[in-house]
Structure formats: C-alpha cells, structure tokens
C-alpha cells in the first residue's frame, strides 16, 4: 500500500502518540491539540482499515497491529533524523569526503586511519570506495586517492607511493614446495586481477620465456585476487602496499623471483582550481607522512626459517 504524501503527517503524529501512549502528551510535544492528534490517528486507522489504539476510560493503548506500525515508524523516523543530522554537521564538526580504491582502503588506509581520527576528532570522514572516478562538483568529494600515471586534466596531483608487483601464495597451496624458481610458478594454479600489468609481464621480467599460461582465475580487483590466494585458489601477483597485512599475518608468503616495478603510482588529487579546505589539507598532510614512512617497503622473506630444536641435554651424572 502506498501512503499518500498528505497522510505522512498523520504517520508522524501516530508515532508520537504511540511513544507516549497518551494523546494529550503527544499533543504537547507536537504543539497540537489532543483532538487534532486523535483526528490524525483516526485518519490513519481509516486508511489502513485497522485499529491502532484501544480507547478506554483511562486513556489509550496500542493494539498488536499498532505496535507493529509504531516500531516501523519509529525506526524510519530515526533513520531520517540520522541522515538529516549528517547533512548539517554539528557545530565544530567538519565532514571530509574522500574517494579511493577499495583495495587501497581495505589493505592500506583503514589500518592506519585510527591515528588520523584520534588526532583530529572534529573531522568526520565519508569514504567512498567505488571504482568510479571521483566527482568534485559542489557537494562531492573533497579529495581522492588515485592509482595512475600522475597527471589528470584539471586536477592537482601529489605523489604518495610507487608500487611493485611480486608473486604470493598461501603457505598451504598444494605444490608450493616444488616452486623453487620463477618457471616453476607457472605450474601452479594462477589468480589474476583486472590490472594493466599481470603474470605475463612478471614472467618476462623474471627472464622466463616461451611459456603457455593456462586459463587463470580472474577477479575484479587486487583485494579479491589476494583473498583468493589466501584461501588457496592459486598464486596471485600482489602489490607491495596491499600485500603487507597478509604477509605479516603469514596468510601469504612470497614466491621466488624478482619484483616488477609498477607502471603507475598512488596520488592524492583534488581540483586544480580549488584550494583544499582545512580538513582536506590536514588529511593530505597526514597521507603524505604515512606514505613517506612506508616509502619502498620490503615484503617479508619467501618463507619463515624453521626454528631449530634446542640442543638435547644429557642428564647430570651423580
């Protein structure tokens, strides 16, 4: 059933009456008369052909049907109030709208973001991780992090980090023990993403030629391909800054072979004609410090060295 716009006020009045379960108290809150509240409620009951309140000498009480509608109306009004609050931030609070790639947000940005939030509690972040390019029109994004060549028409670009690619796999991937050389990796099941550089580029950089690669498992982005590698679907070609959390947790290990310098790098961008606002400037400075601290990180070794058991001690002779 579609509620006509003219009946939406009646729904709001009903929600207040249901919360107080008293028409007079609801009328006081809404600056109406008790008879006006009763009129709105009866109008809603007539539309729904359902009794929402039981009237008795001591007042009113919700029917089971009225309770269901009251719960739904209360939740809907709370959602509207929350959105309205975000549209107009509280005094002293700045909203910063950021666009970035899902892979970078998941693997690199989010693990570091608490330090920015703790230092700048007056800034509220809205992070958009869609694959569409940032839209910088009025009310759109304030800042974006892009992976690319570093020059975009109409945008000012600040270099953050270069990147490298190298092969990784789950320590439990069947056949991993036999992958001693880059050529051996071609015998493993391979996972690919939709990036411009892939396995063929890496094998060429590793000096492996004449390979006929089998069809690969293909995922839409680097995060998905690395997660696929974590679950043992195959070996993936990882990016340095995205692979670090998986390497540190030993969910992935490096495979033998060189690193391949990525053609593109990460940049923070904003419209060239617009001076970034205070919140965007703070975030940009923080981004640069984070990137500088991790400039050219080295992945973990191919595998962890096994600990030698402690030397066996002979029992003391007495």
VEXLO-375214 format. One record per residue (C-alpha): residue number from 1; x, y, z. Coordinates in steps of 0.05 Angstrom, whole numbers, plus 5000, padded with zeros to 4 digits. Layout:
<NUM, <X, Y, Z>>
...
# end
This chain:
<1, <5000, 5000, 5000>>
<2, <5027, 5069, 4981>>
<3, <5017, 5123, 5034>>
<4, <4996, 5187, 5001>>
<5, <5041, 5247, 5019>>
<6, <4983, 5281, 5054>>
<7, <4979, 5223, 5102>>
<8, <5053, 5225, 5122>>
<9, <5039, 5278, 5176>>
<10, <4988, 5230, 5205>>
<11, <5041, 5177, 5210>>
<12, <5088, 5225, 5246>>
<13, <5032, 5243, 5296>>
<14, <5016, 5170, 5306>>
<15, <5090, 5155, 5322>>
<16, <5089, 5208, 5377>>
<17, <5023, 5183, 5404>>
<18, <5049, 5112, 5405>>
<19, <5112, 5133, 5441>>
<20, <5073, 5168, 5496>>
<21, <5010, 5124, 5492>>
<22, <4975, 5187, 5512>>
<23, <4943, 5236, 5462>>
<24, <4950, 5296, 5509>>
<25, <5024, 5285, 5520>>
<26, <5035, 5275, 5445>>
<27, <4996, 5339, 5431>>
<28, <5041, 5377, 5480>>
<29, <5104, 5352, 5445>>
<30, <5077, 5368, 5375>>
<31, <5045, 5435, 5395>>
<32, <4976, 5410, 5374>>
<33, <4911, 5398, 5410>>
<34, <4891, 5329, 5435>>
<35, <4832, 5329, 5387>>
<36, <4880, 5343, 5329>>
<37, <4923, 5283, 5349>>
<38, <4861, 5240, 5354>>
<39, <4838, 5264, 5285>>
<40, <4906, 5244, 5253>>
<41, <4904, 5176, 5286>>
<42, <4833, 5162, 5263>>
<43, <4852, 5184, 5192>>
<44, <4909, 5133, 5192>>
<45, <4865, 5078, 5220>>
<46, <4814, 5092, 5166>>
<47, <4867, 5087, 5111>>
<48, <4895, 5022, 5138>>
<49, <4826, 4995, 5158>>
<50, <4859, 4973, 5222>>
<51, <4850, 4995, 5294>>
<52, <4916, 5021, 5321>>
<53, <4895, 5042, 5391>>
<54, <4846, 5015, 5442>>
<55, <4808, 5072, 5474>>
<56, <4787, 5065, 5546>>
<57, <4768, 5108, 5604>>
<58, <4840, 5115, 5630>>
<59, <4869, 5133, 5562>>
<60, <4894, 5092, 5502>>
<61, <4938, 5032, 5490>>
<62, <4967, 5003, 5426>>
<63, <4937, 4943, 5393>>
<64, <4984, 4888, 5367>>
<65, <4977, 4919, 5297>>
<66, <4990, 4988, 5326>>
<67, <5053, 4962, 5359>>
<68, <5080, 4935, 5293>>
<69, <5067, 5001, 5258>>
<70, <5096, 5041, 5316>>
<71, <5161, 5001, 5314>>
<72, <5167, 5011, 5239>>
<73, <5150, 5085, 5242>>
<74, <5199, 5097, 5299>>
<75, <5256, 5063, 5261>>
<76, <5241, 5101, 5197>>
<77, <5239, 5168, 5232>>
<78, <5304, 5152, 5268>>
<79, <5337, 5138, 5201>>
<80, <5312, 5203, 5172>>
<81, <5337, 5241, 5233>>
<82, <5406, 5209, 5227>>
<83, <5412, 5228, 5154>>
<84, <5387, 5298, 5167>>
<85, <5440, 5305, 5222>>
<86, <5494, 5285, 5174>>
<87, <5470, 5335, 5122>>
<88, <5481, 5391, 5172>>
<89, <5540, 5373, 5217>>
<90, <5542, 5395, 5289>>
<91, <5578, 5458, 5308>>
<92, <5653, 5450, 5306>>
<93, <5650, 5386, 5264>>
<94, <5677, 5383, 5193>>
<95, <5657, 5330, 5142>>
<96, <5712, 5306, 5095>>
<97, <5691, 5267, 5034>>
<98, <5744, 5221, 5006>>
<99, <5745, 5175, 4945>>
<100, <5794, 5118, 4939>>
<101, <5801, 5047, 4911>>
<102, <5770, 4991, 4952>>
<103, <5836, 4953, 4952>>
<104, <5877, 5011, 4980>>
<105, <5823, 5028, 5031>>
<106, <5818, 4956, 5056>>
<107, <5891, 4938, 5059>>
<108, <5928, 5004, 5070>>
<109, <5884, 5062, 5090>>
<110, <5838, 5031, 5143>>
<111, <5893, 5000, 5185>>
<112, <5924, 5070, 5193>>
<113, <5862, 5113, 5196>>
<114, <5852, 5110, 5272>>
<115, <5914, 5154, 5282>>
<116, <5883, 5209, 5240>>
<117, <5816, 5204, 5275>>
<118, <5848, 5206, 5343>>
<119, <5889, 5268, 5325>>
<120, <5830, 5304, 5292>>
<121, <5767, 5284, 5329>>
<122, <5728, 5343, 5299>>
<123, <5733, 5313, 5229>>
<124, <5682, 5262, 5205>>
<125, <5703, 5221, 5145>>
<126, <5659, 5197, 5088>>
<127, <5699, 5146, 5049>>
<128, <5674, 5125, 4980>>
<129, <5708, 5062, 4953>>
<130, <5671, 5056, 4887>>
<131, <5712, 5044, 4824>>
<132, <5683, 5106, 4790>>
<133, <5727, 5167, 4785>>
<134, <5716, 5219, 4839>>
<135, <5666, 5273, 4824>>
<136, <5689, 5340, 4851>>
<137, <5628, 5383, 4837>>
<138, <5595, 5422, 4893>>
<139, <5577, 5375, 4949>>
<140, <5620, 5319, 4920>>
<141, <5687, 5292, 4942>>
<142, <5740, 5338, 4974>>
<143, <5799, 5293, 4960>>
<144, <5813, 5228, 4922>>
<145, <5869, 5177, 4922>>
<146, <5882, 5151, 4852>>
<147, <5927, 5098, 4822>>
<148, <5953, 5121, 4755>>
<149, <6005, 5160, 4716>>
<150, <6001, 5222, 4759>>
<151, <5971, 5272, 4710>>
<152, <5896, 5282, 4702>>
<153, <5864, 5341, 4666>>
<154, <5841, 5395, 4715>>
<155, <5869, 5360, 4777>>
<156, <5927, 5376, 4822>>
<157, <5964, 5311, 4840>>
<158, <6010, 5297, 4899>>
<159, <6054, 5235, 4893>>
<160, <6045, 5187, 4952>>
<161, <6076, 5119, 4936>>
<162, <6106, 5079, 4880>>
<163, <6089, 5005, 4877>>
<164, <6119, 4938, 4859>>
<165, <6090, 4871, 4840>>
<166, <6113, 4802, 4862>>
<167, <6082, 4732, 4867>>
<168, <6050, 4706, 4931>>
<169, <6011, 4645, 4953>>
<170, <5982, 4612, 5014>>
<171, <6033, 4570, 5053>>
<172, <5983, 4513, 5045>>
<173, <5976, 4517, 4970>>
<174, <5986, 4446, 4941>>
<175, <6051, 4442, 4901>>
<176, <6082, 4503, 4934>>
<177, <6142, 4465, 4958>>
<178, <6162, 4449, 4886>>
<179, <6161, 4523, 4865>>
<180, <6236, 4536, 4871>>
<181, <6244, 4582, 4810>>
<182, <6200, 4632, 4773>>
<183, <6189, 4580, 4718>>
<184, <6162, 4531, 4770>>
<185, <6108, 4581, 4790>>
<186, <6076, 4573, 4722>>
<187, <6057, 4501, 4742>>
<188, <6015, 4527, 4800>>
<189, <5943, 4550, 4791>>
<190, <5946, 4625, 4779>>
<191, <5900, 4681, 4802>>
<192, <5894, 4746, 4763>>
<193, <5860, 4813, 4772>>
<194, <5838, 4865, 4721>>
<195, <5902, 4907, 4727>>
<196, <5942, 4931, 4667>>
<197, <6003, 4891, 4689>>
<198, <5997, 4817, 4701>>
<199, <6031, 4750, 4701>>
<200, <6059, 4755, 4630>>
<201, <6095, 4819, 4648>>
<202, <6123, 4788, 4711>>
<203, <6148, 4725, 4677>>
<204, <6181, 4768, 4623>>
<205, <6216, 4809, 4678>>
<206, <6238, 4744, 4711>>
<207, <6270, 4721, 4646>>
<208, <6221, 4665, 4635>>
<209, <6202, 4660, 4561>>
<210, <6164, 4611, 4517>>
<211, <6110, 4597, 4569>>
<212, <6040, 4578, 4550>>
<213, <6000, 4600, 4610>>
<214, <5935, 4562, 4625>>
<215, <5869, 4599, 4635>>
<216, <5871, 4635, 4702>>
<217, <5821, 4650, 4757>>
<218, <5805, 4724, 4747>>
<219, <5778, 4773, 4799>>
<220, <5757, 4845, 4792>>
<221, <5810, 4877, 4837>>
<222, <5873, 4864, 4877>>
<223, <5837, 4853, 4943>>
<224, <5795, 4797, 4913>>
<225, <5854, 4764, 4880>>
<226, <5895, 4764, 4944>>
<227, <5837, 4738, 4985>>
<228, <5831, 4682, 4933>>
<229, <5904, 4667, 4943>>
<230, <5895, 4666, 5019>>
<231, <5841, 4613, 5011>>
<232, <5887, 4570, 4968>>
<233, <5854, 4581, 4900>>
<234, <5921, 4597, 4869>>
<235, <5983, 4642, 4868>>
<236, <5970, 4716, 4858>>
<237, <6011, 4775, 4834>>
<238, <6010, 4822, 4894>>
<239, <6023, 4896, 4901>>
<240, <6072, 4916, 4956>>
<241, <6027, 4963, 4995>>
<242, <5966, 4919, 4991>>
<243, <6001, 4853, 5009>>
<244, <6033, 4875, 5074>>
<245, <5976, 4856, 5121>>
<246, <5972, 4786, 5091>>
<247, <6048, 4776, 5093>>
<248, <6052, 4800, 5165>>
<249, <5998, 4751, 5187>>
<250, <6033, 4696, 5146>>
<251, <5969, 4684, 5107>>
<252, <6011, 4694, 5044>>
<253, <6085, 4682, 5030>>
<254, <6129, 4709, 4975>>
<255, <6148, 4663, 4919>>
<256, <6217, 4662, 4886>>
<257, <6232, 4715, 4833>>
<258, <6243, 4789, 4824>>
<259, <6197, 4848, 4839>>
<260, <6167, 4883, 4779>>
<261, <6163, 4959, 4784>>
<262, <6091, 4980, 4773>>
<263, <6077, 5028, 4716>>
<264, <6032, 5070, 4759>>
<265, <6035, 5100, 4829>>
<266, <5988, 5127, 4882>>
<267, <5970, 5201, 4882>>
<268, <5925, 5246, 4924>>
<269, <5885, 5291, 4877>>
<270, <5836, 5349, 4881>>
<271, <5811, 5402, 4831>>
<272, <5869, 5447, 4810>>
<273, <5825, 5509, 4812>>
<274, <5803, 5497, 4884>>
<275, <5845, 5508, 4947>>
<276, <5834, 5448, 4993>>
<277, <5795, 5465, 5056>>
<278, <5825, 5459, 5126>>
<279, <5802, 5387, 5136>>
<280, <5826, 5365, 5067>>
<281, <5894, 5399, 5080>>
<282, <5902, 5362, 5146>>
<283, <5885, 5296, 5114>>
<284, <5931, 5308, 5055>>
<285, <5990, 5324, 5102>>
<286, <5974, 5262, 5142>>
<287, <5972, 5220, 5078>>
<288, <6040, 5245, 5057>>
<289, <6071, 5228, 5124>>
<290, <6041, 5158, 5123>>
<291, <6067, 5147, 5052>>
<292, <6136, 5174, 5069>>
<293, <6141, 5128, 5130>>
<294, <6128, 5068, 5085>>
<295, <6166, 5090, 5023>>
<296, <6193, 5029, 4986>>
<297, <6175, 4977, 5040>>
<298, <6205, 4908, 5030>>
<299, <6160, 4847, 5032>>
<300, <6173, 4792, 5081>>
<301, <6221, 4736, 5061>>
<302, <6198, 4678, 5019>>
<303, <6187, 4634, 5079>>
<304, <6199, 4636, 5153>>
<305, <6261, 4600, 5177>>
<306, <6245, 4539, 5218>>
<307, <6269, 4542, 5288>>
<308, <6320, 4491, 5308>>
<309, <6302, 4450, 5368>>
<310, <6344, 4466, 5429>>
<311, <6405, 4420, 5439>>
<312, <6389, 4359, 5479>>
<313, <6419, 4359, 5547>>
<314, <6448, 4297, 5577>>
<315, <6422, 4282, 5647>>
<316, <6471, 4301, 5701>>
<317, <6511, 4243, 5728>>
<318, <6514, 4234, 5802>>
# end
